[in-house]
């Protein structure tokens, strides 16, 4: 859902799923005993793939467009691509 070099991806994540995954990791600058954030819901069933964006059932930004149309990767910066209808919101 997002392609970028490592530094760019970790510094400027744009896709809601990327942001969710990064928020669910330990941060050495914070207390180790704090609860990690989670990405709500369950991953999609890859045998019965939903229409539209695979992440929409778990995304706080999802709209009717997300449910009906699969986003394509598009360049949002040098060597940075994202497949999301609402990446810039």
Secondary structure, DSSP 8 states (H G I E B T S, - for coil): -EEE-HHHHHHS--SHHHHHHHHTS--TTS-TTS------S----SSS--SS-TTGGG-TT--HHHHHS----EEEETTEEE--TTTT-
